[in-house]
Amino acid sequence: MKKSIIGAICLSLAASMWGGMYVVSKYVLDFIPPFTLVWLRYMIAFIFLYAILFAVQKKSGQRQMMAKTDWLLLVWIGFIGYFVSISFQFIGTKLSDAHTGSLITSATPAFIVIFARWVLKEKITPRKLISMVLATLGVTIVIGWDFHVGDYFWGSLILVGAAVTWALLSVYVKVASKRLSSLTTTTYAILFALVFTTPAMLWELQANDIFYESPLVIFGILYLGIVSTAGAFFLWNKGLELMDAGVGSLFFFFQPIVGSFLGWLLLNEQLNANFFIGGACIVLGVVIITFQKEG
């Protein structure tokens, strides 16, 4: 139970950090093209995480040994999750809007449950199904169905790809946690993602101008690199290390709650009854699966 509570805290914090990501990335993408922004995000995150990993290893006097299969797994996580999924997320958001991006990628937990059953052989229990239904209902109530797939067809399709590939990432992070620490997994997977992103970034820069003067853009890049990437990725991986992937997936639903709250706090957007009713459904679904043992 203690591990579940710690895992729940890590996953909740990660999802909360991502809650304001769509608004920030949508703003920054007006100045910096998608692959370049992803590259900057990973460069900042890798430097930040590697400094921490180096300090931890120096203090302990031990360096984690990794087999060839471990490196291949980190390459796969870096490619399918941190390169493909995040690139899809940024491109999809650019071709649609923040609201649509938030809603479509909220389908990620359902894909995680499916892939966890396939890869990790996790059982799909009645309690998981009830929690998933409650949390999904809560997301629908909070965000609503007023999004524009017709207007943003390609953006929406790419965002579905982002949801599927992030679900694969989450499952294989759970596989990696059996041998590697969350800090090691996150740091090196981001390094490989940085390598994969570099050619796309260099190609993109040939046709795009990224000169800007707004300090808000710099703040946005730092937020995406340190908070949304280094911090949130580590916390998400740590949480999945401590919980079943299918259970942990439900915490992804905290994103729309935090996003709506930040819209109210920073953008003077109104919070209606739907926010509180939907939020209660999401929290109830998470509580059911977190604080009771599987039967």
FIZAVEX-501570 format. One record per residue (C-alpha): x negated, y negated, z; chain; residue in one letter. Coordinates in steps of 0.25 Angstrom, whole numbers. Example, Ala and Ser with C-alpha at 12.3 -4.5 7.8 and 13.67 -1.06 7.14 Angstrom:
residues 2
@X:-49	Y:18	Z:31	unit:A	code:A $
@X:-55	Y:4	Z:29	unit:A	code:S $
***
This chain:
residues 295
@X:0	Y:0	Z:0	unit:A	code:M $
@X:-12	Y:-10	Z:3	unit:A	code:K $
@X:-18	Y:-7	Z:-11	unit:A	code:K $
@X:-4	Y:-10	Z:-17	unit:A	code:S $
@X:-2	Y:-23	Z:-10	unit:A	code:I $
@X:-16	Y:-28	Z:-13	unit:A	code:I $
@X:-14	Y:-23	Z:-28	unit:A	code:G $
@X:-1	Y:-31	Z:-28	unit:A	code:A $
@X:-7	Y:-44	Z:-23	unit:A	code:I $
@X:-18	Y:-43	Z:-34	unit:A	code:C $
@X:-8	Y:-40	Z:-45	unit:A	code:L $
@X:1	Y:-51	Z:-40	unit:A	code:S $
@X:-10	Y:-61	Z:-40	unit:A	code:L $
@X:-15	Y:-57	Z:-54	unit:A	code:A $
@X:-1	Y:-58	Z:-59	unit:A	code:A $
@X:1	Y:-72	Z:-52	unit:A	code:S $
@X:-12	Y:-77	Z:-58	unit:A	code:M $
@X:-7	Y:-73	Z:-72	unit:A	code:W $
@X:6	Y:-80	Z:-69	unit:A	code:G $
@X:1	Y:-94	Z:-74	unit:A	code:G $
@X:-8	Y:-88	Z:-85	unit:A	code:M $
@X:2	Y:-89	Z:-96	unit:A	code:Y $
@X:5	Y:-104	Z:-94	unit:A	code:V $
@X:-10	Y:-107	Z:-93	unit:A	code:V $
@X:-14	Y:-99	Z:-105	unit:A	code:S $
@X:-3	Y:-105	Z:-113	unit:A	code:K $
@X:-9	Y:-119	Z:-110	unit:A	code:Y $
@X:-24	Y:-115	Z:-112	unit:A	code:V $
@X:-20	Y:-108	Z:-125	unit:A	code:L $
@X:-16	Y:-121	Z:-131	unit:A	code:D $
@X:-31	Y:-125	Z:-130	unit:A	code:F $
@X:-39	Y:-111	Z:-131	unit:A	code:I $
@X:-35	Y:-100	Z:-141	unit:A	code:P $
@X:-31	Y:-86	Z:-134	unit:A	code:P $
@X:-44	Y:-78	Z:-136	unit:A	code:F $
@X:-53	Y:-89	Z:-132	unit:A	code:T $
@X:-45	Y:-91	Z:-119	unit:A	code:L $
@X:-45	Y:-76	Z:-116	unit:A	code:V $
@X:-60	Y:-77	Z:-118	unit:A	code:W $
@X:-62	Y:-89	Z:-109	unit:A	code:L $
@X:-53	Y:-82	Z:-99	unit:A	code:R $
@X:-61	Y:-69	Z:-99	unit:A	code:Y $
@X:-75	Y:-76	Z:-99	unit:A	code:M $
@X:-71	Y:-84	Z:-86	unit:A	code:I $
@X:-65	Y:-72	Z:-80	unit:A	code:A $
@X:-77	Y:-63	Z:-82	unit:A	code:F $
@X:-87	Y:-73	Z:-77	unit:A	code:I $
@X:-78	Y:-75	Z:-64	unit:A	code:F $
@X:-76	Y:-60	Z:-62	unit:A	code:L $
@X:-90	Y:-55	Z:-65	unit:A	code:Y $
@X:-95	Y:-65	Z:-55	unit:A	code:A $
@X:-86	Y:-59	Z:-45	unit:A	code:I $
@X:-90	Y:-45	Z:-49	unit:A	code:L $
@X:-105	Y:-48	Z:-48	unit:A	code:F $
@X:-103	Y:-54	Z:-34	unit:A	code:A $
@X:-96	Y:-42	Z:-29	unit:A	code:V $
@X:-106	Y:-32	Z:-35	unit:A	code:Q $
@X:-117	Y:-40	Z:-30	unit:A	code:K $
@X:-111	Y:-40	Z:-16	unit:A	code:K $
@X:-108	Y:-25	Z:-16	unit:A	code:S $
@X:-121	Y:-21	Z:-22	unit:A	code:G $
@X:-114	Y:-12	Z:-31	unit:A	code:Q $
@X:-110	Y:-12	Z:-46	unit:A	code:R $
@X:-99	Y:-4	Z:-51	unit:A	code:Q $
@X:-103	Y:7	Z:-60	unit:A	code:M $
@X:-95	Y:9	Z:-73	unit:A	code:M $
@X:-94	Y:21	Z:-82	unit:A	code:A $
@X:-92	Y:19	Z:-97	unit:A	code:K $
@X:-77	Y:23	Z:-96	unit:A	code:T $
@X:-76	Y:11	Z:-86	unit:A	code:D $
@X:-82	Y:1	Z:-96	unit:A	code:W $
@X:-73	Y:7	Z:-107	unit:A	code:L $
@X:-61	Y:5	Z:-98	unit:A	code:L $
@X:-65	Y:-10	Z:-95	unit:A	code:L $
@X:-67	Y:-12	Z:-110	unit:A	code:V $
@X:-53	Y:-7	Z:-112	unit:A	code:W $
@X:-47	Y:-16	Z:-101	unit:A	code:I $
@X:-54	Y:-28	Z:-106	unit:A	code:G $
@X:-49	Y:-25	Z:-120	unit:A	code:F $
@X:-35	Y:-21	Z:-119	unit:A	code:I $
@X:-32	Y:-30	Z:-107	unit:A	code:G $
@X:-40	Y:-42	Z:-106	unit:A	code:Y $
@X:-43	Y:-44	Z:-121	unit:A	code:F $
@X:-30	Y:-39	Z:-128	unit:A	code:V $
@X:-20	Y:-42	Z:-117	unit:A	code:S $
@X:-25	Y:-55	Z:-113	unit:A	code:I $
@X:-27	Y:-60	Z:-128	unit:A	code:S $
@X:-13	Y:-55	Z:-131	unit:A	code:F $
@X:-8	Y:-63	Z:-119	unit:A	code:Q $
@X:-14	Y:-76	Z:-123	unit:A	code:F $
@X:-11	Y:-74	Z:-138	unit:A	code:I $
@X:3	Y:-70	Z:-135	unit:A	code:G $
@X:5	Y:-82	Z:-125	unit:A	code:T $
@X:0	Y:-92	Z:-136	unit:A	code:K $
@X:10	Y:-86	Z:-146	unit:A	code:L $
@X:21	Y:-87	Z:-137	unit:A	code:S $
@X:23	Y:-94	Z:-123	unit:A	code:D $
@X:19	Y:-92	Z:-109	unit:A	code:A $
@X:34	Y:-87	Z:-105	unit:A	code:H $
@X:34	Y:-77	Z:-116	unit:A	code:T $
@X:20	Y:-72	Z:-112	unit:A	code:G $
@X:24	Y:-71	Z:-97	unit:A	code:S $
@X:36	Y:-63	Z:-100	unit:A	code:L $
@X:31	Y:-53	Z:-111	unit:A	code:I $
@X:18	Y:-50	Z:-103	unit:A	code:T $
@X:27	Y:-47	Z:-91	unit:A	code:S $
@X:30	Y:-34	Z:-98	unit:A	code:A $
@X:16	Y:-29	Z:-94	unit:A	code:T $
@X:20	Y:-21	Z:-81	unit:A	code:P $
@X:29	Y:-12	Z:-89	unit:A	code:A $
@X:17	Y:-9	Z:-99	unit:A	code:F $
@X:8	Y:-6	Z:-87	unit:A	code:I $
@X:18	Y:4	Z:-81	unit:A	code:V $
@X:19	Y:11	Z:-94	unit:A	code:I $
@X:4	Y:11	Z:-96	unit:A	code:F $
@X:1	Y:15	Z:-81	unit:A	code:A $
@X:10	Y:27	Z:-83	unit:A	code:R $
@X:2	Y:31	Z:-96	unit:A	code:W $
@X:-12	Y:28	Z:-92	unit:A	code:V $
@X:-12	Y:29	Z:-77	unit:A	code:L $
@X:-1	Y:39	Z:-75	unit:A	code:K $
@X:6	Y:30	Z:-65	unit:A	code:E $
@X:21	Y:34	Z:-63	unit:A	code:K $
@X:32	Y:25	Z:-67	unit:A	code:I $
@X:40	Y:26	Z:-54	unit:A	code:T $
@X:54	Y:21	Z:-51	unit:A	code:P $
@X:48	Y:11	Z:-42	unit:A	code:R $
@X:40	Y:6	Z:-53	unit:A	code:K $
@X:51	Y:5	Z:-62	unit:A	code:L $
@X:60	Y:-3	Z:-52	unit:A	code:I $
@X:49	Y:-12	Z:-49	unit:A	code:S $
@X:46	Y:-14	Z:-64	unit:A	code:M $
@X:61	Y:-17	Z:-67	unit:A	code:V $
@X:62	Y:-27	Z:-56	unit:A	code:L $
@X:49	Y:-34	Z:-60	unit:A	code:A $
@X:53	Y:-35	Z:-74	unit:A	code:T $
@X:67	Y:-40	Z:-71	unit:A	code:L $
@X:60	Y:-51	Z:-62	unit:A	code:G $
@X:51	Y:-55	Z:-74	unit:A	code:V $
@X:63	Y:-56	Z:-83	unit:A	code:T $
@X:71	Y:-64	Z:-73	unit:A	code:I $
@X:59	Y:-74	Z:-71	unit:A	code:V $
@X:55	Y:-76	Z:-85	unit:A	code:I $
@X:67	Y:-73	Z:-92	unit:A	code:G $
@X:69	Y:-68	Z:-107	unit:A	code:W $
@X:68	Y:-81	Z:-113	unit:A	code:D $
@X:55	Y:-79	Z:-121	unit:A	code:F $
@X:53	Y:-80	Z:-136	unit:A	code:H $
@X:48	Y:-67	Z:-142	unit:A	code:V $
@X:54	Y:-72	Z:-156	unit:A	code:G $
@X:47	Y:-85	Z:-155	unit:A	code:D $
@X:34	Y:-78	Z:-150	unit:A	code:Y $
@X:34	Y:-65	Z:-157	unit:A	code:F $
@X:19	Y:-62	Z:-159	unit:A	code:W $
@X:16	Y:-69	Z:-145	unit:A	code:G $
@X:26	Y:-60	Z:-138	unit:A	code:S $
@X:21	Y:-47	Z:-145	unit:A	code:L $
@X:7	Y:-51	Z:-141	unit:A	code:I $
@X:11	Y:-53	Z:-127	unit:A	code:L $
@X:17	Y:-39	Z:-127	unit:A	code:V $
@X:4	Y:-34	Z:-131	unit:A	code:G $
@X:-3	Y:-42	Z:-119	unit:A	code:A $
@X:7	Y:-35	Z:-110	unit:A	code:A $
@X:4	Y:-21	Z:-115	unit:A	code:V $
@X:-11	Y:-23	Z:-115	unit:A	code:T $
@X:-11	Y:-29	Z:-101	unit:A	code:W $
@X:-4	Y:-17	Z:-96	unit:A	code:A $
@X:-14	Y:-8	Z:-102	unit:A	code:L $
@X:-25	Y:-16	Z:-95	unit:A	code:L $
@X:-18	Y:-15	Z:-82	unit:A	code:S $
@X:-17	Y:1	Z:-83	unit:A	code:V $
@X:-32	Y:2	Z:-87	unit:A	code:Y $
@X:-36	Y:-7	Z:-76	unit:A	code:V $
@X:-30	Y:3	Z:-67	unit:A	code:K $
@X:-38	Y:14	Z:-73	unit:A	code:V $
@X:-51	Y:6	Z:-72	unit:A	code:A $
@X:-48	Y:3	Z:-57	unit:A	code:S $
@X:-51	Y:18	Z:-54	unit:A	code:K $
@X:-66	Y:15	Z:-56	unit:A	code:R $
@X:-68	Y:0	Z:-57	unit:A	code:L $
@X:-66	Y:-11	Z:-48	unit:A	code:S $
@X:-55	Y:-22	Z:-52	unit:A	code:S $
@X:-66	Y:-32	Z:-53	unit:A	code:L $
@X:-75	Y:-24	Z:-62	unit:A	code:T $
@X:-64	Y:-20	Z:-71	unit:A	code:T $
@X:-59	Y:-34	Z:-72	unit:A	code:T $
@X:-72	Y:-41	Z:-74	unit:A	code:T $
@X:-77	Y:-31	Z:-85	unit:A	code:Y $
@X:-64	Y:-30	Z:-92	unit:A	code:A $
@X:-64	Y:-45	Z:-94	unit:A	code:I $
@X:-78	Y:-45	Z:-99	unit:A	code:L $
@X:-74	Y:-35	Z:-110	unit:A	code:F $
@X:-62	Y:-43	Z:-113	unit:A	code:A $
@X:-71	Y:-55	Z:-115	unit:A	code:L $
@X:-79	Y:-47	Z:-125	unit:A	code:V $
@X:-67	Y:-43	Z:-133	unit:A	code:F $
@X:-61	Y:-57	Z:-132	unit:A	code:T $
@X:-74	Y:-64	Z:-137	unit:A	code:T $
@X:-73	Y:-61	Z:-152	unit:A	code:P $
@X:-58	Y:-65	Z:-152	unit:A	code:A $
@X:-62	Y:-78	Z:-145	unit:A	code:M $
@X:-73	Y:-81	Z:-155	unit:A	code:L $
@X:-64	Y:-79	Z:-167	unit:A	code:W $
@X:-54	Y:-88	Z:-161	unit:A	code:E $
@X:-63	Y:-99	Z:-158	unit:A	code:L $
@X:-66	Y:-100	Z:-173	unit:A	code:Q $
@X:-52	Y:-106	Z:-176	unit:A	code:A $
@X:-49	Y:-112	Z:-163	unit:A	code:N $
@X:-53	Y:-125	Z:-155	unit:A	code:D $
@X:-53	Y:-124	Z:-140	unit:A	code:I $
@X:-58	Y:-138	Z:-136	unit:A	code:F $
@X:-50	Y:-144	Z:-126	unit:A	code:Y $
@X:-50	Y:-154	Z:-115	unit:A	code:E $
@X:-39	Y:-150	Z:-105	unit:A	code:S $
@X:-45	Y:-146	Z:-91	unit:A	code:P $
@X:-32	Y:-138	Z:-90	unit:A	code:L $
@X:-37	Y:-129	Z:-101	unit:A	code:V $
@X:-50	Y:-126	Z:-93	unit:A	code:I $
@X:-42	Y:-123	Z:-81	unit:A	code:F $
@X:-33	Y:-114	Z:-88	unit:A	code:G $
@X:-45	Y:-106	Z:-94	unit:A	code:I $
@X:-51	Y:-105	Z:-80	unit:A	code:L $
@X:-37	Y:-100	Z:-74	unit:A	code:Y $
@X:-36	Y:-90	Z:-85	unit:A	code:L $
@X:-50	Y:-85	Z:-83	unit:A	code:G $
@X:-51	Y:-85	Z:-68	unit:A	code:I $
@X:-37	Y:-83	Z:-63	unit:A	code:V $
@X:-29	Y:-76	Z:-74	unit:A	code:S $
@X:-41	Y:-67	Z:-78	unit:A	code:T $
@X:-52	Y:-65	Z:-68	unit:A	code:A $
@X:-43	Y:-66	Z:-56	unit:A	code:G $
@X:-30	Y:-60	Z:-61	unit:A	code:A $
@X:-36	Y:-49	Z:-69	unit:A	code:F $
@X:-44	Y:-44	Z:-57	unit:A	code:F $
@X:-32	Y:-45	Z:-48	unit:A	code:L $
@X:-23	Y:-37	Z:-58	unit:A	code:W $
@X:-34	Y:-26	Z:-59	unit:A	code:N $
@X:-36	Y:-25	Z:-44	unit:A	code:K $
@X:-21	Y:-24	Z:-42	unit:A	code:G $
@X:-20	Y:-13	Z:-52	unit:A	code:L $
@X:-31	Y:-6	Z:-45	unit:A	code:E $
@X:-23	Y:-6	Z:-33	unit:A	code:L $
@X:-10	Y:-2	Z:-38	unit:A	code:M $
@X:-3	Y:7	Z:-49	unit:A	code:D $
@X:-4	Y:-1	Z:-63	unit:A	code:A $
@X:11	Y:1	Z:-64	unit:A	code:G $
@X:14	Y:-5	Z:-50	unit:A	code:V $
@X:4	Y:-16	Z:-52	unit:A	code:G $
@X:10	Y:-20	Z:-65	unit:A	code:S $
@X:22	Y:-26	Z:-58	unit:A	code:L $
@X:14	Y:-37	Z:-53	unit:A	code:F $
@X:12	Y:-42	Z:-67	unit:A	code:F $
@X:27	Y:-48	Z:-65	unit:A	code:F $
@X:22	Y:-58	Z:-56	unit:A	code:F $
@X:17	Y:-66	Z:-67	unit:A	code:Q $
@X:30	Y:-73	Z:-71	unit:A	code:P $
@X:33	Y:-76	Z:-57	unit:A	code:I $
@X:20	Y:-84	Z:-55	unit:A	code:V $
@X:21	Y:-90	Z:-69	unit:A	code:G $
@X:35	Y:-95	Z:-66	unit:A	code:S $
@X:31	Y:-100	Z:-53	unit:A	code:F $
@X:19	Y:-107	Z:-59	unit:A	code:L $
@X:28	Y:-113	Z:-69	unit:A	code:G $
@X:36	Y:-119	Z:-58	unit:A	code:W $
@X:24	Y:-124	Z:-50	unit:A	code:L $
@X:16	Y:-130	Z:-61	unit:A	code:L $
@X:25	Y:-133	Z:-72	unit:A	code:L $
@X:38	Y:-137	Z:-65	unit:A	code:N $
@X:46	Y:-125	Z:-71	unit:A	code:E $
@X:59	Y:-121	Z:-64	unit:A	code:Q $
@X:60	Y:-108	Z:-56	unit:A	code:L $
@X:74	Y:-103	Z:-56	unit:A	code:N $
@X:81	Y:-91	Z:-50	unit:A	code:A $
@X:76	Y:-82	Z:-60	unit:A	code:N $
@X:62	Y:-84	Z:-55	unit:A	code:F $
@X:65	Y:-80	Z:-41	unit:A	code:F $
@X:74	Y:-68	Z:-45	unit:A	code:I $
@X:64	Y:-63	Z:-55	unit:A	code:G $
@X:53	Y:-65	Z:-45	unit:A	code:G $
@X:60	Y:-57	Z:-34	unit:A	code:A $
@X:62	Y:-45	Z:-44	unit:A	code:C $
@X:47	Y:-45	Z:-48	unit:A	code:I $
@X:43	Y:-46	Z:-33	unit:A	code:V $
@X:53	Y:-35	Z:-29	unit:A	code:L $
@X:48	Y:-26	Z:-40	unit:A	code:G $
@X:33	Y:-28	Z:-36	unit:A	code:V $
@X:37	Y:-26	Z:-21	unit:A	code:V $
@X:44	Y:-13	Z:-24	unit:A	code:I $
@X:32	Y:-7	Z:-31	unit:A	code:I $
@X:21	Y:-12	Z:-22	unit:A	code:T $
@X:26	Y:-10	Z:-8	unit:A	code:F $
@X:32	Y:4	Z:-9	unit:A	code:Q $
@X:25	Y:17	Z:-12	unit:A	code:K $
@X:28	Y:24	Z:-25	unit:A	code:E $
@X:38	Y:36	Z:-22	unit:A	code:G $
***
